[in-house]
Amino acid sequence: MSFNQQLISAQVLVVLLGAGSLTGCGPTSRDVTNDPSFSAGYKQEQVYRLVTPVVLMKGAEDHWKTGTAYYLTKPQIARSLEENRHGDKSLGSIEQSSRLRTKKIIAFHVSPLPFYWHDLIRPVAVLLDGPRAGTDVDIAEISRHVPASERPADIAMPSSNYLQLDR
């Protein structure tokens, strides 16, 4: 390919990328709370208790377009997240036996090409106890993820290492 052809190809690529960002190509999310094909895991309004303490993080932004920048994570990886997700900060521990209620289920889609990337299921819950009660939190990082062969998504399910259904 000649230099002029490469230059034109680069300009076309820049135009296409710019058009893609203007038309909304890129990460998107949708609420799948009431979609039965995602009902294998969390259900809206279910209440869970934490089996072990977890860390409340505040993202520099709403990374997964769930409607909240707050998320719960495993204590052993909180420091690594602060170092590698620039701007994310640990806000401290959420105590064992604290309750949370599932509020909605969000499918986060990384690419506009459905055959390229799988949806990531991001459950969102509201903390019911402690000084952060009322805070919406993404609980995907303390969930168990099961690839779903019948649909292009993972299914997030409560992990018995972190959550127990409150009866």
Summary of the structure (lengths in Angstrom):
residues: 167
radius of gyration: 19.0
end to end distance: 67.2
largest distance: 69.6
contacts: 468
relative contact order: 0.21
helix: 22%
strand: 37%
